[in-house]
Amino acid sequence: MSARSLAPTAPGAPTRFAQTAMVSGEESQTIEPEFRPLDPRVVRLWRLNYLVGFGVLLLMLLAGAVTAVLARPALRPWAALLWCGTAALAGWLSYWRPPRLYRAWGYRIDAQVFETRSGLFFHVSRLLPLARLQHVDLERGPFERIYGLSSLVLHTAGTHSASITIPGLDAGEAVRLRDHLVAIGGDDAV
């Protein structure tokens, strides 16, 4: 038997667990499942979420600025400058951040582990041994339904923080992935 190991493709690439596959009956080779990206529609979803969130913040700032200007009219230029600067920053972040978050997100599954990676500045890699999987939930908010997306939530035993959420999956793919995870879950799985 001969086994070969695949090295990470780039320096600093996330650590991946290898699995052995049988090839031609007796030969085996080590393969690494690739990280799968989220659905590209999640970029538009995240932009919409940012715009709604920043819109609420800007309305609150506008109300505060109007109140301050009515009390002290000399603050008008500063209030306008602060509000316009915040609006420009919110618009830029709403445009700039979602595509970068999309490129940072990925998930992979092998026979033993479900792994996610995410994060722009602080990289987060989470491993969930499939034997410890308790149950799997699908979540779809109103904006997710508009874009035909779902979030998959994987739960393990423990507190509320003992769960992993994978956002931005195609609704059909999320259902297939949920059913697959439940089917291969360990002894603790539901």
Helices and strands as residue ranges (DSSP letters): E 19-23, E 27-31, H 42-71, G 73-75, H 76-104, E 106-109, E 113-118, E 124-129, G 130-132, E 133-139, H 142-147, E 149-156, E 163-170, H 171-184
